[in-house]
């Protein structure tokens, strides 16, 4: 069974479910899994980089796929520290000649302290790129198709009827995601202790 594209994933789910009344909803089940998965996937494959220019108030909007900060630097590589929005407001209220050294995030806006119009580099966790007809695959389907299959089946089995396989799909889905996170943690942090995430379902 091939599981390398969005269409192949849908076909595999149809085979497993063996229920024609559910086939039209398979894209919805896949999307529901993606929403849950991106809440817990903070792995190296989910990291992205964006360069942006802040405005005169030292502010810039976060990328549309932003899910969490890894780090923020100036364009020359100088690291910036995170401070709370309240602290940022207080520090920005004092005029000084200090170079930009910190940032805060409030809502979807990043603000520098002291405020300055400069180029920054944002290293961040992005949302899982959703599968679609025009986006046939992503890193999770490429490398861990079992996560997609089990997670999407868990969503399908929970829809509108009581199926004895629901507990099985949920267990397999949570276990496969935990393995993805654990193996990624091990590759980045060598022999450091691995923290297994809480079940998604």
NORHU-V806079 format. One record per backbone hydrogen bond with DSSP energy under -1.0 kcal/mol. CO is the residue of the C=O (numbers start at 1). NH is the residue of the N-H. If there is no record, write none. Layout:
# NORHU-V806079
CO&NH ; CO&NH
This chain:
# NORHU-V806079
5&9 ; 6&10 ; 7&11 ; 8&12 ; 9&13 ; 10&14 ; 11&15 ; 12&16 ; 13&17 ; 14&18 ; 19&22 ; 22&25 ; 23&26 ; 25&29 ; 26&30 ; 27&31 ; 28&32 ; 29&33 ; 30&34 ; 31&35 ; 32&36 ; 33&37 ; 34&38 ; 37&40 ; 37&41 ; 40&42 ; 43&46 ; 44&47 ; 46&126 ; 48&124 ; 50&122 ; 52&120 ; 55&58 ; 58&112 ; 59&55 ; 60&110 ; 63&66 ; 65&127 ; 68&125 ; 71&123 ; 72&80 ; 73&121 ; 74&77 ; 78&74 ; 81&103 ; 84&88 ; 85&89 ; 86&90 ; 87&91 ; 88&92 ; 91&94 ; 101&81 ; 102&113 ; 103&83 ; 104&111 ; 106&109 ; 108&62 ; 109&106 ; 110&60 ; 111&104 ; 113&101 ; 113&102 ; 116&118 ; 118&54 ; 119&75 ; 120&52 ; 121&73 ; 122&50 ; 123&70 ; 123&71 ; 124&48 ; 125&67 ; 135&132 ; 136&6 ; 138&142 ; 139&143 ; 140&144 ; 144&147 ; 144&148 ; 145&149 ; 146&150 ; 147&151 ; 148&152 ; 149&153 ; 150&154 ; 151&155 ; 152&156 ; 153&157 ; 154&158 ; 156&159 ; 163&166 ; 165&169 ; 166&170 ; 167&171 ; 168&172 ; 169&173 ; 170&174 ; 171&175 ; 172&176 ; 173&177 ; 174&178 ; 175&179 ; 176&180 ; 177&181 ; 178&182 ; 179&183 ; 180&184 ; 181&185 ; 182&186 ; 183&187 ; 184&188 ; 185&189 ; 186&190 ; 189&192
